[in-house]
Amino acid sequence: MNENLSADPAASTGASQVSVADRPGIATAEVGRPSRTRARIVQIVSVLVLVLLLVLLWRFWVSQSATKAPGGGRGEAVPVEMANVTQQDVPIQIKAIGNVEALTTIAVRSQVEGTLLRVGFVPGQEVKKGDLLFSIDSRQLHAALTQAEANLLKAMATVRQGQDIVARDQATANNSRTIVNRDAKLIEAGVISREEYDNALSKLQADDATVRADQSSVANLIAAQKAEQAAVESARVELSYTTIHAPITGKTGNLAVTSGNLVRANDTTAMVTITQSAPIYVTFSVPEKDLIRIRQYSGANGFAVQVVVPGDEANPGMGKLSLVDNTVDMATGTVRLSTSYRRI
């Protein structure tokens, strides 16, 4: 009985070994298939997720580019108006790019030397003709004018003195002439001798010569007086140069000298430059083929030149053509034109 019990376990054990040896192969096959399927599913899901991310990134990039680009996004509807067809004249326009030129530009310089006492404007300020610009120390020129006036008074007194001498000598000559005329009658009557008559006649001739000499001296004195008068006028002109006024109406530029500095007569550097701003010239060039048409219509009604300043297109300036050049630029085949404006 014990042998059966020992045999049964052996048999059982053998049976167990056979069944165990057969099942592992079956278990391995059944377990491998689900693992490969699960890996494929994970790969497919990863690819789909990656594709989805790429699509989302692409849409985001496209939306950002459309937002940054001008006029991006969906275009707005443009309203369209309809009108009846009409027939009318339209203006013939010739467009060109031009340059603005000042009518007058003046460089203000001092005509006398002295210390600058005052500046009567601010650089860049609009000034009117006659406005005070500069004042220069005038004490030395005042003294020169006073001296010239004194010399003139002295010359005038000398002329009056010479004229008195002429009047005196003229009276003497007239008296001698009266005596000669009287002696001529007396000598005919035999009252006086011929010698007395000759002496009276000689004295008359001497007196007339004295008068002529006096008149020459007075003429020289009058010339000297005129010279002194000219010296006075020159001194006055020099004195007037100590105050510099605006010669034209315009806009001042940069100030080259300030108060307290010494200015020299006719210095190479201008104290200030004034540019006339009204009217001004606008010059431009047009092709030579348009010259005949411009000359043809230049005298017609409605012919005008319009100037549009960049940035101020709503306020164009209107003017008249003032210059058509008489030569054609052979290099460019254009003709230079110019127009003047009171205001742009």
Secondary structure, DSSP 8 states (H G I E B T S, - for coil): -HHHHHHHHHHHHHHHHHHHHHHHHHHHHHHHHHHHHHHHHHHHHHHHHHHHHHHHHHHHHHHHHHHHSTT-SS-----------------------EEEEES-EEEE--SS-EEEEEE-S-TT-EE-TT-EEEEE--HHHHHHHHHHHHHHHHHHHHHHHHHHHHHHHHHHHHHHHHHHHHHHHHHHHTSS-HHHHHHHHHHHHHHHHHHHHHHHHHHHHHHHHHHHHHHHHHHHHHHHTTEEE-SSSEEE------TTSEE-TT-SS-SEEEE--SSEEEEEEEEGGGHHHHHHHTTSTT--EEE--TT-TTS-EEEEEEEEEEEEETTTTEEEEEEEES--
